[in-house]
Amino acid sequence: MKPLVSVICVCYNHERFVAEALDSVRAQTYPNIELIIVDDGSADQSAQEIEKWISQNPKAKFLNLKTNHGYCKAFNLALGEAKGEFIIDFATD
């Protein structure tokens, strides 16, 4: 089996781009990907866009932070959930 790759997507006010960014991860041909999405307290409708995307892609994990923690802390929260041998930091903008 190929090693698990954890893709961590941190979103902050990327409502216009987040679904397209997540679709690009889903379109990868590598077979063993864990997707962890974090909304870092966005003030726009990013979290709702992510929830809509998750409803069609339920294998992804979603951390919906209600307040902004900053990129590094949000990423590290997701990193604590990651199980992959390899980690990819993927911005949603």
Secondary structure, 3 states (H helix, E strand, C coil): CCCCEEEEEEECCCCCCHHHHHHHHHCCCCCCEEEEEEEECCCCCHHHHHHHHHHHCCCCEEEEECCCCCHHHHHHHHHHHCCCCEEEEEECC
